[in-house]
Amino acid sequence: MSTFETRPRTASLLERAGIAPAETLNAAAPHTPLPNDPPLRTARVPAQRRNPLVALVHDGSAGAILGLVRDGMTAAVADSELALVLQSLPDEGCAPRLREFLRRYRPAGVVLLPPLCEREDLAVVCGVAQVPCVRLGPVSGQPGLACDERRAAADLVVWLVGQGHVRIGLVAGPETSPSARQRELGYLDAMADSGLDRGPALIVPGDDSFESGIEAGRLLLEISPRPTAIVAGNDEMAVGVLHAAAQAGVQVPSQLSVAGFDDTPLAVRALPALTSMRVPWGAMGAEAVRRIAAGAAPVPMAGFASELVARASVQPPPA
């Protein structure tokens, strides 16, 4: 006869924290009636209780923005009974994976980070599961938390014009991104209002990555006459432009000014330090937690103020 040794099962992280999956939330020991017990009354079965979790849901592409939102949410949950968890959902099977996550862990609320905030099917999944959902970033016609990115981009370009730049290039973000579209429209607005050339040669698409910033920067630096300033749709691409300039022997900022968007920690690590339009991602994350904790109903798009942070990567163009 063979003898098998049964190992004790190791508790999961959520179990050690006292957080139960959905299958166990309504479990109860069977009741054995005693002789003097009163007759049982039929009661309405209560809805499943929610676990004290706020889930920050992302697809792994948000880069430094994820860290800014996480830090803001972490500070906000410190004063509540909620705990923050991060859930990564890859593109493939995103909606079914979110549905299963909500079924198993019944969080108190979900915060969708760009670009997932743009997906209506994920908001529908949360609605069907009756889990509050807050979307961060521009979402056309839907409740969410964002700043006016079109106005912010226009303000950045107007400021560059005020520095004396009249030939300004743009490294745009993905065409499928509402946020990238708003930033490009802001650039176009400011160039038109200033009476400046905004021809297609001055706009090169990127995909929000450092590598696409390098490639777009190379293309813009080959234009004649060359731009005296380049705005990138995020800091990652702006740092790519800095690398392209260095490879081409173009000095920043004496020969070329470069500005980014979001003001992530990468901006202060760049050389030279990167001028960037700050989007208050941390404040938006904290507000999302407060709304979930208060059980606030969705409201129209709530606006947050952007702020220009000028650093060493911009100066007036050479005479």
Sine and cosine of phi, psi and omega as CSV:
sin_phi,cos_phi,sin_psi,cos_psi,sin_omega,cos_omega
0.00,0.00,0.74,-0.68,0.03,-1.00
-1.00,0.05,0.57,-0.82,0.03,-1.00
-0.91,-0.42,0.78,-0.63,0.01,-1.00
-0.93,-0.37,0.70,-0.72,0.05,-1.00
-0.99,-0.11,0.80,-0.60,0.01,-1.00
-1.00,-0.06,0.87,-0.50,0.04,-1.00
-0.99,0.16,0.58,-0.82,0.10,-1.00
-0.93,0.35,0.64,-0.77,-0.02,-1.00
-0.96,0.27,0.69,-0.72,0.04,-1.00
-0.99,0.17,0.76,-0.65,-0.01,-1.00
-0.92,0.39,0.59,-0.80,0.04,-1.00
-0.96,0.27,0.21,-0.98,0.01,-1.00
-0.87,0.49,-0.68,0.73,0.00,-1.00
-0.91,0.40,-0.60,0.80,0.02,-1.00
-0.92,0.39,-0.65,0.76,0.02,-1.00
-0.91,0.42,-0.44,0.90,0.04,-1.00
-1.00,0.08,0.00,1.00,0.02,-1.00
0.99,0.17,0.37,0.93,-0.02,-1.00
-0.95,-0.31,0.83,-0.56,-0.14,-0.99
-0.99,-0.17,0.64,-0.77,0.17,-0.99
-0.89,0.46,0.27,-0.96,-0.10,-0.99
-0.88,0.48,-0.54,0.84,-0.07,-1.00
-0.88,0.47,-0.42,0.91,-0.08,-1.00
-0.97,-0.22,-0.04,1.00,-0.15,-0.99
-0.91,0.41,-0.57,0.82,-0.06,-1.00
-0.97,-0.26,0.18,0.98,-0.03,-1.00
-0.94,0.33,0.61,-0.79,0.03,-1.00
-0.50,-0.86,0.47,-0.88,0.02,-1.00
-0.93,0.38,0.60,-0.80,0.00,-1.00
-0.90,0.44,0.60,-0.80,-0.04,-1.00
-0.99,-0.12,0.83,-0.56,0.07,-1.00
-0.98,-0.18,0.92,-0.39,-0.05,-1.00
-0.87,0.49,0.63,-0.78,0.11,-0.99
-0.99,-0.12,0.31,-0.95,-0.08,-1.00
-0.84,0.55,-0.62,0.78,-0.07,-1.00
-0.99,-0.11,0.13,0.99,0.03,-1.00
-0.90,0.43,0.64,-0.77,0.09,-1.00
-0.94,0.34,0.35,-0.94,0.03,-1.00
-0.86,0.50,0.64,-0.77,0.03,-1.00
-0.96,0.29,0.67,-0.74,0.08,-1.00
-0.99,-0.16,0.56,-0.83,0.06,-1.00
-0.97,0.25,0.84,-0.54,-0.04,-1.00
-0.90,-0.43,0.44,-0.90,0.07,-1.00
-0.93,0.36,0.75,-0.66,-0.01,-1.00
-0.94,0.33,0.84,-0.55,-0.02,-1.00
-0.93,0.36,0.42,-0.91,0.07,-1.00
-0.93,0.38,0.43,-0.90,0.03,-1.00
-0.86,0.52,0.72,-0.70,0.05,-1.00
-0.96,0.28,0.37,-0.93,0.00,-1.00
-0.99,-0.15,0.53,-0.85,0.10,-0.99
-0.99,0.17,0.47,-0.88,-0.06,-1.00
-0.98,0.19,0.84,0.54,-0.03,-1.00
-0.87,-0.48,0.64,-0.76,0.24,-0.97
-0.91,-0.41,0.85,-0.53,-0.06,-1.00
-0.99,-0.15,0.86,-0.51,0.13,-0.99
-1.00,-0.03,0.95,-0.32,-0.14,-0.99
-0.98,-0.22,0.80,-0.60,-0.05,-1.00
-0.61,-0.79,0.16,-0.99,0.00,-1.00
-0.93,-0.37,0.16,0.99,0.04,-1.00
1.00,0.05,-0.03,1.00,-0.07,-1.00
-0.98,-0.22,-0.05,1.00,-0.13,-0.99
-0.97,0.23,-0.23,0.97,0.06,-1.00
0.85,0.52,-0.77,-0.64,-0.09,-1.00
-0.93,0.37,-0.39,0.92,0.03,-1.00
-0.88,0.48,-0.62,0.79,0.04,-1.00
-0.83,0.56,-0.71,0.71,0.00,-1.00
-0.90,0.43,-0.64,0.77,0.01,-1.00
-0.90,0.43,-0.70,0.71,0.01,-1.00
-0.92,0.39,-0.69,0.73,0.01,-1.00
-0.85,0.52,-0.69,0.73,-0.02,-1.00
-0.90,0.44,-0.66,0.75,0.03,-1.00
-0.90,0.43,-0.66,0.75,0.01,-1.00
-0.94,0.35,-0.61,0.79,0.02,-1.00
-0.88,0.48,-0.68,0.73,0.03,-1.00
-0.89,0.45,-0.61,0.79,-0.04,-1.00
-0.95,0.31,-0.64,0.77,-0.02,-1.00
-0.96,0.29,-0.28,0.96,0.01,-1.00
-0.88,0.47,-0.43,0.90,-0.01,-1.00
-0.98,-0.21,0.33,0.95,-0.02,-1.00
-0.69,-0.73,-0.03,-1.00,0.07,-1.00
-1.00,-0.01,0.09,1.00,-0.05,-1.00
-1.00,0.04,0.40,-0.92,0.12,-0.99
-0.83,-0.56,0.53,-0.85,-0.03,-1.00
-0.99,-0.15,0.73,-0.68,0.13,-0.99
-0.79,-0.61,0.56,-0.83,0.05,-1.00
-0.96,-0.27,0.74,-0.67,0.01,-1.00
-0.79,-0.61,0.89,-0.46,0.03,-1.00
-1.00,-0.03,0.76,-0.65,0.02,-1.00
-0.84,-0.54,0.94,-0.33,0.06,-1.00
-0.92,0.38,0.32,-0.95,-0.05,-1.00
-0.82,0.58,-0.71,0.71,-0.08,-1.00
-0.95,0.31,0.85,-0.53,0.03,-1.00
0.93,0.36,0.51,0.86,-0.10,-1.00
-0.88,0.47,-0.78,0.62,-0.05,-1.00
-0.89,0.46,-0.74,0.67,0.05,-1.00
-0.87,0.49,-0.59,0.81,0.02,-1.00
-0.92,0.40,-0.65,0.76,0.05,-1.00
-0.91,0.42,-0.66,0.75,0.02,-1.00
-0.86,0.51,-0.69,0.73,0.00,-1.00
-0.92,0.38,-0.64,0.77,0.04,-1.00
-0.87,0.50,-0.71,0.70,0.00,-1.00
-0.91,0.42,-0.61,0.80,0.00,-1.00
-0.91,0.42,-0.66,0.75,-0.09,-1.00
-0.98,0.22,-0.64,0.77,-0.20,-0.98
-0.92,-0.40,-0.15,0.99,0.12,-0.99
0.68,0.74,0.87,0.49,-0.02,-1.00
-0.93,0.36,0.33,-0.94,0.05,-1.00
-0.95,0.32,-0.40,0.92,0.01,-1.00
-0.12,-0.99,0.27,-0.96,-0.01,-1.00
-0.79,-0.61,0.67,-0.74,0.11,-0.99
-0.89,-0.45,0.85,-0.52,-0.02,-1.00
-0.99,-0.13,0.84,-0.55,-0.01,-1.00
-1.00,-0.05,0.50,-0.87,0.10,-0.99
-0.85,0.53,0.59,-0.81,0.03,1.00
-1.00,0.03,0.02,1.00,-0.04,-1.00
-0.91,0.42,-0.44,0.90,0.01,-1.00
-0.87,0.48,-0.38,0.93,-0.06,-1.00
-0.99,0.15,-0.15,0.99,-0.09,-1.00
-1.00,-0.03,0.93,-0.36,-0.03,-1.00
-0.91,0.41,-0.52,0.86,-0.04,-1.00
-0.90,0.43,-0.53,0.85,0.02,-1.00
-0.95,0.31,-0.61,0.79,0.08,-1.00
-0.90,0.44,-0.60,0.80,0.03,-1.00
-0.91,0.41,-0.67,0.75,0.04,-1.00
-0.84,0.54,-0.70,0.71,0.02,-1.00
-0.90,0.43,-0.65,0.76,0.00,-1.00
-0.89,0.45,-0.69,0.73,0.01,-1.00
-0.89,0.45,-0.61,0.79,0.01,-1.00
-0.99,0.17,-0.03,1.00,-0.02,-1.00
0.85,0.53,0.64,0.77,0.06,-1.00
-0.94,-0.33,0.85,-0.53,0.02,-1.00
-0.83,0.56,0.66,-0.75,-0.06,-1.00
-0.76,-0.65,0.79,-0.61,0.07,-1.00
-0.90,-0.44,0.77,-0.64,-0.05,-1.00
-0.95,-0.30,0.80,-0.61,-0.01,-1.00
-0.98,-0.17,0.78,-0.62,0.00,-1.00
0.96,-0.29,0.20,-0.98,-0.05,-1.00
-0.89,0.45,0.82,-0.58,0.08,-1.00
-0.70,-0.71,0.93,-0.36,-0.15,-0.99
-0.86,0.52,0.87,-0.49,0.12,-0.99
0.95,0.31,0.19,0.98,-0.06,-1.00
-0.85,-0.53,0.43,-0.90,0.07,-1.00
-0.89,0.46,0.60,-0.80,0.03,-1.00
0.03,-1.00,0.01,-1.00,0.02,-1.00
-0.88,-0.48,0.81,-0.58,-0.06,-1.00
-0.29,-0.96,0.21,-0.98,0.22,-0.98
-0.96,-0.29,0.21,-0.98,0.01,-1.00
-0.98,0.19,1.00,-0.01,-0.11,-0.99
-0.95,0.32,-0.47,0.88,0.07,-1.00
-0.91,0.42,-0.74,0.68,0.02,-1.00
-0.91,0.42,-0.64,0.77,-0.01,-1.00
-0.88,0.47,-0.69,0.72,0.02,-1.00
-0.91,0.42,-0.64,0.77,0.04,-1.00
-0.89,0.46,-0.67,0.74,0.01,-1.00
-0.87,0.48,-0.63,0.77,0.01,-1.00
-0.90,0.44,-0.71,0.71,-0.01,-1.00
-0.92,0.40,-0.67,0.74,0.03,-1.00
-0.87,0.50,-0.62,0.78,0.03,-1.00
-0.90,0.43,-0.66,0.75,0.05,-1.00
-0.89,0.45,-0.64,0.77,0.05,-1.00
-0.88,0.48,-0.64,0.77,0.04,-1.00
-0.90,0.44,-0.41,0.91,0.07,-1.00
-0.98,0.19,-0.12,0.99,0.03,-1.00
0.95,-0.31,0.03,1.00,-0.02,-1.00
-0.99,0.13,0.74,-0.67,0.03,-1.00
-0.85,-0.53,-0.24,0.97,0.05,-1.00
-0.87,-0.49,0.98,-0.19,-0.16,-0.99
-0.84,-0.54,0.84,-0.54,0.04,-1.00
-1.00,-0.07,0.29,-0.96,0.01,-1.00
-0.74,-0.68,0.76,-0.65,0.23,-0.97
-0.99,-0.16,0.97,-0.25,-0.10,-0.99
-0.99,0.11,0.33,-0.94,0.05,-1.00
-1.00,0.03,-0.14,-0.99,-0.05,-1.00
-0.87,0.50,0.66,-0.75,-0.02,-1.00
-0.89,0.45,-0.43,0.90,-0.03,-1.00
-0.99,0.14,-0.11,0.99,-0.08,-1.00
-1.00,-0.07,0.86,-0.52,0.09,-1.00
-0.85,0.53,-0.61,0.80,0.02,-1.00
-0.89,0.46,-0.73,0.68,0.01,-1.00
-0.89,0.46,-0.61,0.79,0.02,-1.00
-0.90,0.43,-0.66,0.75,0.01,-1.00
-0.90,0.44,-0.64,0.77,0.00,-1.00
-0.92,0.38,-0.63,0.78,0.04,-1.00
-0.92,0.39,-0.65,0.76,0.03,-1.00
-0.89,0.46,-0.61,0.79,0.04,-1.00
-0.89,0.45,-0.66,0.75,0.08,-1.00
-0.86,0.51,-0.74,0.67,-0.02,-1.00
-0.89,0.45,-0.65,0.76,0.03,-1.00
-0.85,0.53,-0.77,0.64,-0.07,-1.00
-0.92,0.39,-0.63,0.77,0.02,-1.00
-0.90,0.43,-0.67,0.75,0.01,-1.00
-0.92,0.40,-0.70,0.71,-0.02,-1.00
-0.90,0.44,-0.47,0.88,0.00,-1.00
-1.00,0.00,-0.02,1.00,0.01,-1.00
0.93,0.36,0.54,0.84,-0.07,-1.00
-0.96,-0.29,0.38,-0.93,0.04,-1.00
-0.89,0.45,0.79,-0.61,0.06,-1.00
-0.77,-0.64,0.61,0.79,-0.03,-1.00
-0.89,0.45,0.32,-0.95,-0.08,-1.00
-0.88,0.48,-0.41,0.91,0.00,-1.00
-0.91,0.40,-0.38,0.93,-0.03,-1.00
-1.00,0.04,-0.07,1.00,-0.01,-1.00
-0.88,-0.48,0.88,-0.47,0.01,-1.00
-0.86,-0.50,0.80,-0.60,-0.03,-1.00
-0.97,0.26,0.55,-0.84,0.13,-0.99
-0.76,-0.65,-0.06,-1.00,0.01,-1.00
-0.84,-0.55,0.41,0.91,0.01,-1.00
0.98,0.21,0.04,1.00,-0.05,-1.00
-0.99,-0.14,0.38,-0.93,0.07,-1.00
-0.84,0.54,-0.70,0.72,-0.05,-1.00
-0.89,0.45,-0.65,0.76,0.01,-1.00
-0.93,0.36,-0.47,0.88,0.09,-1.00
-0.91,0.40,-0.63,0.77,0.05,-1.00
-0.88,0.47,-0.75,0.66,-0.05,-1.00
-0.90,0.44,-0.70,0.72,0.00,-1.00
-0.91,0.41,-0.63,0.78,0.03,-1.00
-0.87,0.48,-0.67,0.74,0.03,-1.00
-0.87,0.50,-0.69,0.73,-0.01,-1.00
-0.91,0.42,-0.68,0.73,-0.02,-1.00
-0.92,0.39,-0.55,0.84,-0.01,-1.00
-0.97,0.24,-0.20,0.98,0.05,-1.00
-1.00,0.03,-0.17,0.99,-0.01,-1.00
-0.94,0.33,0.56,-0.83,0.09,-1.00
-0.81,-0.59,0.84,-0.54,-0.03,1.00
-0.96,0.29,0.51,-0.86,-0.07,-1.00
-0.96,0.28,0.58,-0.82,0.10,-0.99
-0.87,0.50,0.55,-0.83,0.12,-0.99
-1.00,-0.03,-0.20,0.98,0.05,-1.00
-0.55,-0.83,0.55,-0.83,0.07,-1.00
-0.76,-0.65,0.77,-0.64,0.10,-1.00
-0.97,-0.25,0.72,-0.69,0.06,-1.00
-0.93,-0.38,0.51,-0.86,-0.05,-1.00
-0.94,0.35,-0.21,0.98,0.17,-0.99
-0.39,-0.92,0.12,-0.99,-0.07,-1.00
-0.94,0.35,-0.56,0.83,0.01,-1.00
-0.85,0.52,-0.74,0.67,-0.01,-1.00
-0.94,0.34,-0.56,0.83,0.03,-1.00
-0.90,0.44,-0.64,0.76,0.04,-1.00
-0.92,0.39,-0.54,0.84,0.12,-0.99
-0.88,0.48,-0.63,0.78,0.05,-1.00
-0.90,0.44,-0.64,0.77,0.06,-1.00
-0.86,0.52,-0.66,0.75,0.03,-1.00
-0.92,0.40,-0.66,0.75,0.02,-1.00
-0.88,0.47,-0.64,0.76,0.02,-1.00
-0.90,0.44,-0.68,0.73,0.01,-1.00
-0.89,0.46,-0.66,0.75,0.01,-1.00
-0.92,0.40,-0.50,0.87,-0.01,-1.00
-1.00,0.01,-0.02,1.00,-0.01,-1.00
0.97,0.25,0.37,0.93,0.03,-1.00
-0.99,-0.11,0.84,-0.54,-0.08,-1.00
-0.99,0.12,0.71,-0.70,0.07,-1.00
-0.93,-0.38,0.82,-0.57,0.18,0.98
-0.97,-0.24,0.07,1.00,-0.13,-0.99
-0.91,0.42,-0.52,0.85,0.02,-1.00
-0.94,-0.35,-0.33,0.94,-0.02,-1.00
-0.47,-0.88,0.74,-0.67,0.13,-0.99
-0.98,-0.17,0.60,-0.80,-0.03,-1.00
-0.73,-0.68,0.70,-0.71,0.03,-1.00
-0.71,-0.70,0.54,-0.84,0.00,-1.00
-0.90,-0.44,-0.28,-0.96,-0.07,-1.00
-0.54,-0.84,0.66,-0.75,0.05,-1.00
0.96,-0.29,-0.51,0.86,-0.08,-1.00
0.81,0.59,0.87,0.49,0.09,-1.00
-0.99,0.13,0.19,-0.98,0.03,-1.00
-0.83,0.56,-0.40,0.92,0.02,-1.00
-0.87,0.49,-0.50,0.86,-0.07,-1.00
-0.88,0.47,-0.63,0.78,-0.02,-1.00
-0.99,0.11,-0.24,0.97,0.02,-1.00
-1.00,0.01,-0.27,0.96,-0.01,-1.00
-0.94,0.35,0.33,-0.94,0.04,-1.00
-0.76,-0.65,0.94,-0.35,-0.03,1.00
-0.95,0.32,0.29,-0.96,0.02,-1.00
-0.84,0.54,0.64,-0.76,-0.22,-0.97
-1.00,-0.02,0.80,-0.60,0.22,-0.97
-0.92,0.39,0.70,-0.71,-0.08,-1.00
-0.47,-0.88,0.50,-0.86,0.10,-1.00
-1.00,0.04,0.91,-0.42,-0.09,-1.00
-0.98,0.20,0.80,-0.60,0.17,-0.99
-0.97,-0.24,0.80,-0.61,-0.13,-0.99
-0.98,0.21,0.91,0.42,-0.04,-1.00
-0.87,0.49,-0.63,0.77,0.01,-1.00
-0.89,0.46,-0.70,0.71,0.01,-1.00
-0.90,0.44,-0.59,0.81,0.03,-1.00
-0.93,0.37,-0.63,0.78,0.06,-1.00
-0.89,0.45,-0.67,0.74,0.02,-1.00
-0.90,0.43,-0.65,0.76,0.02,-1.00
-0.91,0.41,-0.59,0.81,0.05,-1.00
-0.87,0.49,-0.67,0.74,0.03,-1.00
-0.89,0.45,-0.70,0.72,-0.02,-1.00
-0.88,0.48,-0.63,0.78,0.00,-1.00
-0.93,0.38,-0.65,0.76,0.03,-1.00
-0.91,0.41,-0.68,0.73,-0.02,-1.00
-0.89,0.45,-0.57,0.82,-0.03,-1.00
-1.00,0.06,-0.10,0.99,-0.04,-1.00
0.91,0.41,0.51,0.86,-0.06,-1.00
-0.93,0.36,0.64,-0.77,0.05,-1.00
-0.96,0.28,0.46,-0.89,0.05,-1.00
-0.84,0.54,0.61,-0.79,0.03,-1.00
-0.82,-0.58,0.26,-0.96,0.08,-1.00
-0.83,0.55,0.29,-0.96,-0.07,-1.00
-0.72,0.70,0.88,-0.47,-0.01,-1.00
-1.00,-0.02,0.75,-0.67,-0.10,-0.99
-1.00,-0.09,0.59,-0.81,0.09,-1.00
-0.83,-0.56,0.52,-0.85,-0.07,-1.00
-1.00,0.10,0.70,-0.71,0.13,-0.99
-1.00,0.04,0.22,-0.97,-0.04,-1.00
-0.53,-0.85,0.78,-0.63,0.04,-1.00
-0.98,0.20,0.80,-0.60,0.04,-1.00
-0.91,-0.41,0.97,-0.26,-0.05,-1.00
-1.00,0.09,0.78,-0.63,0.04,-1.00
-0.73,-0.68,-0.28,-0.96,-0.22,-0.98
-0.97,0.24,-0.08,1.00,-0.08,-1.00
-0.99,0.12,-0.04,1.00,-0.01,-1.00
-0.78,-0.62,0.70,-0.71,0.18,-0.98
-0.46,-0.89,0.22,-0.98,0.02,-1.00
-0.84,0.54,0.48,-0.87,-0.03,-1.00
-0.93,0.36,0.36,-0.93,0.05,-1.00
-0.90,0.44,0.53,-0.85,-0.03,-1.00
-0.92,0.39,0.00,0.00,0.00,0.00
